[in-house]
């Protein structure tokens, strides 16, 4: 006996498009399918979006996810920026806002701005807080997904163990998902461009270096939610440069945007991008060198995971081929030929929006999951409206 949540998955996946197809596929009675479908419609998960071709008699109604009825609010928190978006339940953006803001300002200042920006987005779209079914935020640090608290981040002083997931409970009685930024970006890139590949690795190179891994359509986080810390692999322990983690010789201290900027006598990775785009030969040479340095570690990742796609994101992706050339050179030289034969090494297709798209997909997948749907409308109870509280 399938639940309403399980019936929704058949509709989402395109396995069944009509009530008749659901009956034939599941073997359930017409009355049971009618009950499940009616409750999904009443709760705002699906709607009738047209008619299918009929083999005779009245054309059957096509069932589809009702993406417009419910909304999601998502935020991408970077080291020096915050971007927020209001999306529908298909992860399509309805309104966005961005500001320059240092993450070191601390959780109270940053999250206060996010809450106010969420309100502005809803007002701009003419929608109400009660229409929001989920919230998502990504951060440049490791996250305890069970509690929504920060495990730790070298880029986020003052945020350790802060209950990010609880910051929106007063205004929205919905689940709040908190994710590492590189993981969210990786899922966003996979969802928007690379859904045909089984394995994708995204490396974000900005102030620091973070890595997101998507395997078979899901984020791989590791046992301690710490997978992807390639930036803190040590290459030269005798190097004088001290990394933000306190060690010497980390990849991030040698190849991040901040490291390149410091070597060029500038303050930030955006300064490096401007110099490279202006054709500065010293900046171009140092950027290519940084790409080769990161390529040393990525060659190991390619040999270990054999991804179909390796995506460069973050500020240094805006140097285009210059950073990418260094990565390609070393990855292909240090990896077995058959592991790179079909490997695509590319820059981000979404740019700064990768985190926003990824967070929207994460929230969408949670809100539309079997367990969340059944918790909202009841597994076998009467039809009616409900809300996920996470």
N, C-alpha and C positions, 0 to 999 in steps of 0.2 A: 504494500500500500504506500504509494508515493505521497510525500507531503507537498504543500503548496510551494515551498521553497525549491523542492526538486523539480516540480513542474516548471517553475520559472527558469531553471537552468536549461531545460530542453528548449524553451522558447528563445532564451538569450543566445544559445549556441547555434540556432537555426536548424536544430534537429527536427522540430515540429513547428509548423506555422499556423495551424488551425486546430479547432477542437477535434475534428475528425481525425487528423493526423495524430493528435495526442492519444485518442482512444485506441487507434490501431497500433501505435508504437508501444504503449504501456500495457495494453490489455485490460485497463480499468473500465468500469462501466461509464455510460454517458452521464449518469447523475453525479458520480464522483468527480469526473473531469469538470462538469459544469460547476460544482461546488468550489473546486480549487481555483478555476479560472475566475469565477465571480468574486471570490475573496481577493485575488490578486488585483482585479480591476478596481474593486471598492477601496483597497488600500493604496491605490495609485502606482502600483508597480508596472502594470501593463495596460494597454488599451487596444481597441480595434482600429487598425490603421488602413483599412481598405478591404477589398475582396479578392479571393484567389480565383483562378480559372476553374469553372465547374465542369464536371463530367456529365452533368445532367441535373436538373432541378435548380434550387436556389443556390447561388454562389456562396461559399463559406467565407466568413470574416477572417481576415488575417490578424493574428495576435503579435504584438511587438512591445518591447519595453517602452513605457511612457516616460521618455527622458525629460520632458518639459515640466512635469508636475512637481518634481522634487529638485532641490538645489543643493549645491555643495560649496563650501568656502574653503579655500586653500591658500597657503602662504609658503613662500620660499625665502628662508632666512640665510643670507650669505654673510661673509665676513664684513662686507662694506655696503650691503644693500638689503632691502626687503621688497619683495614683490608679492602682491595678493591678487586673487582672482575669485570671481563668482562664476560657477559653471553649472551646466545642467547635468543630468544623470548619465549622459553619454560622454562626460569629460570635455564638453565643448564650452569654451569660454564665452561668457555673456558680458563681462566687464572686468577690467584689470587696472591696477594702480601700482606704481613703483616709486621708491624713494631711496636716496643715498642715506645709509645709517650704519654706523659701526656697531657690530655685535657686542663689543666690549662695554657698551653703555649699560648692559645688564638686562636681565629678563623683565623687570618692571617697566622700563622705558620702552623696550622693543615690543613687548607683547601688548602694552597699552596702545601703541600706535597701530598694531595689527587689529586690535578690537575696534578701534575707531574707524579704520579703513574698511573693515568688513561692513560696518554699519553704513558707510558712505556708498559702498558698492550696491548694497540692497536698496538703498534709497534711490540711487541712480537708475536701477533697473525697475523700480516700482514694485518691489517684492517685499514680503514680510519675513521676519526671523523665523516664524513658525513653519515656513516652507523649506527651511534648511534641514537636511537629513544627515549631514555628516560634515566634519571639519578635519582638515589635514594640514600639518606643518612639517617642513623639512628643515634640518639644522646641520651645521658643519661639525658634527660630533657623533659619538656613539650613543645609542638610545636603548633603554630598557623597554622593550615593547609591551611588557606586561603592565607597567605602571605609567608609561609616558614620561618618565624622568630621564634626564641626561646622565649617562654613565660618566662621561668626561670628554672634554675637548680642549686641546691646547690653544684653540683659537677663540674660546668662549670663557674667559675668566669670570667667575661669579655665577656661572650657570650650573655648576656641578650639583647633581641631585635635585635640581629645580623641577617641580611638578608641572611641566609644560602642558601636559594633557588636562590639568585641572583649571587652567587659566580662563577657560571659556564656559565653564559649567553654569555660571550665574545667568548668562544670557541665552544659552542654547542647551537644551536637554537632549543632546545627540552624542554619538560616539566621536571622540577626537583621536585621530591617528597621528603619531609622531614618528618621523623617519629620518635616517641619515640622508644628507643632501645628494651625495653621489649615487646612493642606491635609488633614490627617487628619480634622479636624472637618467640613470640607466634604464629604468622601467619606462620612463617617458619616451626615450629614443626608441626602445624596442617596440612600444605600442604604436608609435606614429609612423615608423619607417621600416622596421626589421622584424615583423611578426612571423616571417617565414623561416627565421633562423632559430636554432635550438639554444645557442649560447652566444651571449654578447657581453663584452667587457667595456665599461666606460671609465676613462680616467679624466678626472677634473683637475686641471692645473691652473690655479689662480694664486691667491696668497699662499696656500699650501697645496698638497696633492692628496686627492681622495679617489677611491676606486669603487665602482658599483658593478656587481655581477648579476646577470639574469640568466638562469638556467631553465629551459623548458617553460618560459613565460612567467617564472616566479623569481623574486629576489633571493639570492643566496646570502645569508647573513652570518653564518658560522655559529659555533656552539655558544660563544659569548657575545653574539651580536657585533663582532669586531672584524668580520671578514672585509678585506679590501684595504687594509692599512699599508699599502705599498710605499707610501710616502715616508714611512719610518723604517724601511729596510736599510741597514747600514752597508754602505759601499766602501767608505774610507774612514776607518775609526781614528786615524791619526790626523784627520783634517781639522783645521783650526776653527772652522765654522760650527757653532753650536745650534742645533735644531731647537724648535719650540718645545720638543719633548724632553730636552735636556741632554740628549746624546750628541755625539759628534759623527759626522760623515753620513747622515741620513740622506736619502734621495731628495727629500723636500728641502734640505739645506743646500743642496747642490743644483737642483733642477726646477724648483718652483718658480712662479712668477716673481715672488718676493726676492728669492735668491738672485735671479737674473737682474732684477732692478737694482739691488744693492751693489752688485758687481759693476753696474754701469753708472753708479752714483745717483740713482733715482729712488723714489719712495715706494712705488707700487707697480704691480703687473700691468696696469692700464698705461703707465708711462712707457713700459717696454713695447706694448702694442703700438702706441703712437710713433715711437722711434722706428720700429720695423716697417710700419706702413709708410713712413716717410723715406724709407730706403737707407737708413743709417747703417753703414757697413759693420760697425762694432756691435750694434744691437742684433743685427742679423746673424753674425758669426756666433755670438754668445747664445742666442736662442737656439741655433742649430746644435750647438754643443750640449745645451740642456736637454734637447730632444734625444740626443745619442745617449746621454747619461740615464734618462728615464727608460730608454729602450733596453738597457741592460737588464732591468728588472722585469719589464714587460715581456721580454723574450722567454723568461722563465714562466710567466703567467700563461703565455701562448702555448708553451710545451705542456704545461700542466692541465689546462682547461680546453685547449684546442677550440677556441671560439670561432664563430663564423664572421664576427664583426668586432673590431676594436675602434672605439669612438673616442676622439679627443674633444674635451669640452672645457668650459671655464674660460677665463680671460685669454690664456695663451692660445686657445683655438682661433682667436682672431688674428694671429700671425699667419694663419693659413698654412701654406706648404713649408714655411721655414721651420717651425717646430716639428711638424709632421715628417719632414724629410729625415731629420735625425732619428726619429722613432723607427721609421720604415727601414732605414739603412741597417740599424743594429738588430732589429727583430728578425729581418730576413737573413742576416749574416749568422746569427747565433741560434736559429731554430732549424729543425729538420725541414727539408723542403716540402714534404707532404703535409706538415702541420700548417704551412703558410700558403699552400697551393691555391686554396679558395678563400683565404683570409682577406677581408676588406678592412683597410686601415683608413679611416675617414674622420673629418671634423663633424661636429654636431650639426644635425639638420634643424634643430629647434632653437639653438642659441641659448639666450638667457631664459627662455621659457621652458626648458627641459624639466626643471624641477617642479614647476607649476603643473605641467601636463602629467608628470609622474605621480604627484600627490593626488591629483584628481582621479587618476586610474586606481590608485591604492584605496582611496575612500570609496569609489564606485564599486570596486570588487568586494569590499567589506559589506557595504550596505546591501548589495544584491546577492550576497552569499546565501546559501541554503539555511545556515543556522540563524543568520540575522533576520531573514525574511520570516522564518517560522517563529522566531521569538517575538516579532512585531505583530503578526496577525494570528498567531496560534497555529499549532500543527493541525488540529482537527476541529477547532472551535468554530463558532458561527462567523459569518462574514462580518467585517467591520474594520474601522480605521485604527491604526496603532502607531506607535513610534518606537524606534530603536533607542535605547538609552546607553548601550555599550557599557 
